[in-house]
Amino acid sequence: MSAERVAFYIISALILGGAVAVLFSRIVIRAVVYLLVSLFGVAALYILLRADFLAAVQVLVYIGGITVLMVFGVMLTGAGRLDAPPSGSWKAFYAGVSSLALLALLGIVVGRTTWPTGGILPEEGSTSILGELFLRQHVMAFEVASVLLLVVLVGVALFIRLGRRKVAV
């Protein structure tokens, strides 16, 4: 067995272990830490696939941004523990049935899909390839997205400023 395959199995176990720990954790901040472990595992899988740009985005956006946002949300709301649902609740039953139905549907889709195997990985990293595509072939879409984000940022700043004056929009 190759070292790459062993690394894949270790990283996959790390991801699944973190996800299962999130599901069964009663303390919210621990669930966020377990989610952090899973997200680091996904970044490691991206590195294993030589998708370094996706790994960097995973670390910066999800691990650096979303996880910190979740920690601040937990700290500001004071939601420290999750209470167990009351026993005999029909919600738990319906959640279990819908989860099993979704699992069966996913099993059918995965079983019927023909998956490509043995793809050739690029020699160089994906960051330079994406940079070339963004700045040469898809420059208009890149600029439209940047202008759209700028408009959203200005709109949010305007709403915040108007909200402080108690003026209805």
N, C-alpha and C positions, 0 to 999 in steps of 0.2 A: 504494500500500500504506500502511495506517495506521501510526502510530507504535506503537500497541498491538500490532499484529501483528509488527512488527520487533522490539519488546522481547520478545515471546513466543519468536521464533526464536532470538534471542541467548541468552535464559535457558535455553531447551531445549538449545542447543548446549553451554552451560556445564555443565548437569546431565549430559548424556551424556558430555561430555569428562571430567568428574570421575569418572564411573562406570567408564569404560574405563580411566582411569589407575589406579583402585583395582585393577582386574583384573590389570593388567600390572606393577604395582609389586612389586619384590622386597624393598623395605625397608618394614617394617610401619608405622613412624611416618609415612612419606610416604603410605602408603595411607590412614592416618587423616586426614591433611591433605587429600588428594584427596576423601575422603568428606565432609569439612567443606565443601569447595567445592560438592559436589553438594547437600548439605543446605541451604546458603545459597541455591542456585538454586531449590530447592523452596519455600523461604520467599518468595523473590521472585515465584514464580508465584502463591502465595497472595495476595500483595499486589496483583498484577496482576488477580486475580479479585475483589478487594475483600473478601477474607476475612481481615481483620486479626487476628481472634482466633486463627485457625489459624496465621497467620504468627508471631504472638507465641509460641504454644505450640511451634511448630517451632524457633524460636530458643532459647527457654528450656530446653525438655526435650531435644531432640535435639542441638542444637549446643552448648548450655551444659552439659548433663548427660551424655549418652551419649558424646559425643566426648571429654570430659574423663575420663570413666571408662575409655574405651579407652586413652587416653594413659597413665593411671596403671597400667592392667593391663599395658601393654607395658613400662613402666619397671620395674615390680615383678617381672615374670617374666624380663626380660632377653631377650625374643624380639626380636632386632633384624632378622634377615634371614630370608626364607623360602627354603628350599631347593627346587630344581626336583625334580619327581618323577623317579624313576629311569626311564631310557629303556626302552621295551618294556613298560611297565606296562599291565596290562589295566584298571586303574582309570581312567586317562586316556581310554582308548577308551570305556569305559562312561559316563564323565562327558560325553564329547562326544556320544555317541548320545542319552543322556537329555536333554541340553541342546537338541539339534536337535528331538527329539520334543516337548519343551515349547514351543519356538519355533513349531513347526507348529501345535500345539494353540492357542496364543495367537493366531496368525494366523487360524485358522479362527473363533475366538470373536469377534475384532475385526471380521473381514470380515462375519460374519452378524448383528452387532448393529446396530440402527438407533440412531444417536446423535442426541440432540436438539441443535439448533443455534439460535443467535440468542436465547438466554435473556436475560431482562432482569436486569441487575445492580442490587442495591439502591442507593438513593441514600446512605443512611447506612451506617456500618460494621456489621459483624456482631457486634461486641462488645456493643453496647447491646441488640441483638435477643436474643442469647443470654442476657444478664443478665436481661432481662424474662422469658424463658421459664423460666430456672432458678428465679427467685425468685417467680414467680406461678403458672405452670401446672404445673411439674415440681418443686416444692419438696420433696415427699416423697422422690422418687428421689434428689435432690441430698443430702438429709440422710441417707438410708440409705447412700449411697456414702461420705459423710464418716464415719459411724459405723463402717462396715466398714474403712476405712483406719485409723481410730484403733485398732480391735481388732487389726489386723495389726501396727501399730507397737508396741503394748503386748506382743503375743506375741513379736515379734522381740527386744524388750528383755529379756523374761523368759528366752528361750532363751539369749541372750548371757550373762545373769547366772548362770543355772544351769550353763552350759558352763564358766564360769570356776571354779566349785566342783567340777568334774568329777563332777557328779551326772547320772545317766542319767534321761531323762524317760520 
